[in-house]
Amino acid sequence: MIGRKPIPLKVSIEPLVEKFNPVPQVNKEPIYLDVVELEALKLIDLENLTFEEAGLRMNTSRNTIWRIVKSAREKIVRALIEGREIIIQK
């Protein structure tokens, strides 16, 4: 095994919804958004924390938060542009 064992990330939210459906749904292949990605977006975009502050809250580095947020934003934009369902994975 190469590398170190991943550290579990802290998540403070329990999503109220499981998925979002576009009308009309153009592409039948859904986008899966992890609850960790949702948490990072919440901290950065809603609570206006810095990446460093969000990293401290989630027990990881600011670089990891940056990568998680970048991935989440890309998924959401892809779903909106391509008319795909977003499923939040717990």
C-alpha positions in Angstrom: 0.0 0.0 0.0 1.4 3.4 -1.0 0.6 6.6 1.0 -1.0 7.1 4.3 -4.4 6.0 5.6 -7.0 8.7 4.9 -8.2 10.7 8.0 -12.0 10.7 8.4 -13.4 14.1 7.6 -15.8 15.8 10.1 -19.2 16.6 8.8 -21.7 18.6 10.8 -24.7 18.4 8.6 -27.3 15.8 7.8 -28.7 16.6 4.4 -32.5 17.3 4.4 -32.9 16.1 0.8 -31.5 13.1 -1.0 -31.7 14.4 -4.6 -32.6 17.2 -7.0 -34.3 16.5 -10.3 -34.1 18.9 -13.2 -37.2 19.5 -15.3 -36.9 18.3 -17.9 -34.2 15.7 -17.1 -32.1 15.8 -20.3 -29.4 13.3 -19.3 -30.5 10.2 -17.4 -27.0 9.6 -15.8 -27.1 11.2 -12.3 -24.3 13.2 -10.7 -23.3 11.9 -7.2 -22.4 14.6 -4.7 -20.8 13.3 -1.5 -21.9 14.7 1.9 -18.3 15.7 2.5 -18.5 17.9 -0.7 -21.7 19.4 0.5 -20.2 20.2 3.9 -17.2 21.9 2.3 -19.4 24.0 0.0 -21.5 25.0 3.0 -18.5 26.1 5.0 -16.9 28.0 2.1 -19.9 29.4 0.2 -22.5 29.9 2.9 -20.5 30.5 6.1 -17.8 32.4 4.2 -15.0 30.6 6.0 -11.5 30.6 4.5 -10.2 27.3 3.2 -7.9 27.1 6.2 -10.8 27.6 8.6 -12.9 25.0 6.8 -10.0 22.6 6.9 -9.8 23.0 10.7 -13.5 22.3 11.0 -13.4 19.2 8.8 -10.1 17.9 10.3 -8.0 18.3 7.1 -5.7 20.6 5.2 -6.8 23.7 3.3 -5.5 22.1 0.1 -7.8 19.1 0.6 -10.7 21.5 1.2 -9.8 23.3 -2.0 -9.8 20.1 -4.0 -13.2 19.0 -2.5 -14.8 22.3 -3.2 -13.5 22.3 -6.8 -14.9 18.9 -7.4 -18.3 19.7 -5.9 -18.6 22.9 -7.9 -17.7 21.1 -11.1 -20.3 18.4 -10.4 -23.1 21.0 -9.6 -22.3 23.0 -12.7 -22.2 19.9 -14.9 -25.6 18.8 -13.5 -27.1 22.2 -14.2 -25.7 22.6 -17.7 -26.4 19.0 -18.8 -29.8 18.6 -17.1 -28.7 15.8 -14.8 -30.2 14.7 -11.4 -28.0 15.4 -8.4 -27.9 12.6 -5.8 -26.4 13.3 -2.4 -24.5 10.4 -1.0 -24.3 10.0 2.8 
